[in-house]
Amino acid sequence: MNNLTCFVAVEFVDDPNVKGWTYWYLCEFDGAEEGDNAVAPLGRHDGLQKGVIRKVLYAKNGEAPYPVERIKKIKTLLKAEKNV
């Protein structure tokens, strides 16, 4: 998808303080899908936590779901295992 940036909404299901909320991140990894896990910085201190990708959006920077100058990046993408 030329000239489009991948953004993902992540829910941190293991953190009772933010469970049920999603947070938008820039994803520089190829192939991110809903249901994959991601390690991303969370909160003021940017502590790394594992969460679940709930939504994937490809958009131009001007159409990002969160201000691009303030958005954080996914640090690790962990692909979900597919049951065949």
N, C-alpha and C positions, 0 to 999 in steps of 0.2 A: 504494500500500500504506500505508494510514493507520496512523499511530502506529508505523511500523517505520523503522528506520535501516538504511542500506546500508553493509555492511562488505565489503571486498575483500581477498583474500589475494594478495600480489604477490611474484613471484620476480624477482630482479635477475640476469638471465641473463648480463649482460656483466661482472659483478663476480665474479672467481674466488674471492674470500673468502667469498661468501655464495650462490653459485650452487647450486641444488638445495634451498634453504630458502625457505619462504614466510613473509611477515610480514603481519600484519593491520593494515588501515588503515580509517579512517572515510572514506566517499566521499560527498561532498555534491553530486556531479554526477548528473544523470539519465541513465539508459540505460547504465550500466556493464555490460559483458559479458565473459565469459571470452575471452581472446585480445586484448582491448584493451590498449593501453599506458598507463602512468600514470607521472607524475613525482611522486616522494614523498621525504620526508626519511628518511635512513637513518643509523643509528649514533648515537653520543653527540653528535656535532657537527652532526647533522641536515643533512648534505650532500645536496643534491638529486641523485637518480639516476633514470634511466628503467628501468622494469621492465614485466613482463607480468602482467596479471591472470589468475590461475589459478582463482580461485573467487569467486563473488558470493554473499553471504548477507544476507537481510533479516531483522532481528530487533529485538525490544524491547531497550532499553539494558540491562536486567537480564539479558538472555540473550546479550549480546555475546560474541564468541569471544575477547576480550581485555579486561582491565579498562578500562572507558570513560574513567576519569580519567587513564589513561596512554597511550591510543591516539593515534597521530598521524593527520594528515589528508592525503589525496591533494591535491597542489597543482594538477595538470593532468591531465585525462583526454584521451587521444589515441585516437580510435576506430580500430579495425582496418578496413582496406579489405576489402570483401566482393567476392569473385569471383563474378560472375553468369554 
